[in-house]
Amino acid sequence: MDLSILGKNIAAVLEQFFTEVETTMGQLSPEKFEQLRVNFLGKKSPISGLMTELKNLSKDEKPQAGKMINDARQTVEGKLNELKTQAISWEIEAKLSGEALDISLPVEGFDNKGSAHPVTLMRRILVQSFRHLGFTVYDGPELDFEFFNFTALNLPPYHPARDMQDTFHIADHKDLMMRPQTSTVQIHAMLREKPPLRIIAPGRVFRCDSDPTHTPMFHQIEALVVDENISFADLKGTIDVLLKSIFNKDLATRFRPSYFPFTEPSAEVDLMCTVCMGKGTDCRVCKGTGWLEVGGCGMVHPNVFEAVNYDAEKYTGFAFGFGIDRLAMLKYRLSDLRTLFEGNHKFLSQFPISAS
């Protein structure tokens, strides 16, 4: 092949291109435009085929031949750019000239009135149960200072909870962080109120965690009682009555010694398995133990009272906290905590509108 033959082939391709353009004018839909583009600029297009002919030309002819082919490609691309706008306009006009939508026509009724989120239901049940026991609901900031998150709660600077791997710190504000527990509200309440005190603090908390039983954001409810002559027996009785009220069953509770910086003595709270009722036989929920861990508790540490200017010689108190999401999982028998935060309407529609 020489340059004269190449020139004739290029002219033939361009003639074919403009012939097809003329044929489609007036009804150039986006689909037809795309087909035209593929036919003349795609990998198997005539212009791409001309590039393969360069190998048959001499070294001196290749630069001029390459320029001729590129000029042809630019001509096609330029025309296609013009046609693209026309294709979009054609589609809009076709839709506007089509059958009109009569928005006055009646639509099919929608019977599903929605439902309450299981965490919302669980929070309502908890708040109602606590109020029957004489507790007041307190709220506090989700973004709080180090004093309320750690210092006043007897968490020393070397405690691992202060590490960035456990707590969401705020860039350029090292004294501010997202609260990892609602215990911060207890400090706010004690600084504002004098004993006797009987409060609960429900709300969202934040930790660097994510797996089937943990999420970076979850919900807690903490209780605090401060008065004269408050004992561990008061703590155990309160928790026992509360959990039986929540699950509407005569479920046993047990307390295992544990450690929390802000309480002493401290304990983990276990609830009799709500599925196997403590038997444990082949139970996947409690893994054969017959018990489910639901939270932590203890007597308020004297250092916490000192941080809020309470007289630790005169007053004693107890505090305990439960994960609202965890309790919702147990009450509604959910296997994965993350389903509570996916917003799946089909999943959520199985729950009632309000707590009974």
Steps between C-alpha positions, in 0.01 A plus 500: 500500500623852416381841620261547209315179578494590871351839412223336295422259787480789747269693266276193468477461877411866548239481223345196667501679835324814375249289306400322819484832684257632239289184530461533877437875515162588642477178700842481662429328829780448758505132403551577130765757585693244704477247217634760256789579730594133542473436123749774412720541810488157663777241500353328193412819312635584148722774642661259745547261204685769307755527781594136446595584140785723615727197522476461120635851433858610478674676785476834316128461428389401853504852658283650224270197500461522876408868472238421232338234718505724812343785300222264394448386861482860620243579231282211619546591868413864434178409324408249771545767767244713316263206465521409870312815601242435229451143627432624855255764370325238287449278806357785706262603221390139451413471870316833503298414192410158638194410700444745784490380859174586671606564859135538602432129455454308826787278609496168675463533877798450728396303807840477668511779755858430598645366821726596786866399494580216744755722676232767541260239636762373745581852616131571564465181701811581705400860571150391600636232733749739661234765551288247687801465734518878554788588266529830310628513140811712442662593168846629416732587209633227270816706441651570839817603679768269637400586857151353458612208283796385707643713780187527715427130442831397657660394172869593525700629200656156438160324477455331157153657453677831445688360202396607149440134412217489754360853493413745222710810567444831321781628278670815631289480821664232712285594801181416306377151404184306418376348824584126527235453772202691638672517839594855398138600567533377859785745557298787351202408719703474823668835436155653452299319767548414865416160653270313518524421130329234291554545125536312173696613194398338170673597177748430224865420569797452270792254496743371239331160465328311218394132490175297531459606865665846491451815293689835502181668621262330739253582777544478876291570804668561836343536840634684803370507856664710773367529856585411854531131587482370141640145482584231247176328600308803367693470174424128458134545584457787255660310212308183576163679502589702188600203282193299599286800407670540161462138388171428680649175631623373834863498389783447745801731512852444620795728575863414418786700657661737250689829478387845395703811593191697606346237730631292793403223549397428140320215329382371163125437479379175345139422414349154471484413129168621361490217244588181689395645840832409659518139384784563253439175314583548129426873532683707240406829666673439836742243351396237751571708811141589586603863563529821296720796593297823489705769674723617781437649845654596830511738794611850403873548563587763767731670247198571279320662794812705571506626137144636537538626857276238663577395856611136464483455879131593504371368167526174313355405167483244224515519123433252223481507124339287229534503124155586360587331169611186686173485694304554176689208344403277793137608519439474125743207447729661243823326398701797367520843663572664164148430373381772737685765301446392137162674456344198329125574479404134470692422820363799692137446391469190722515711816198674659443873481536550875607312807227342707 
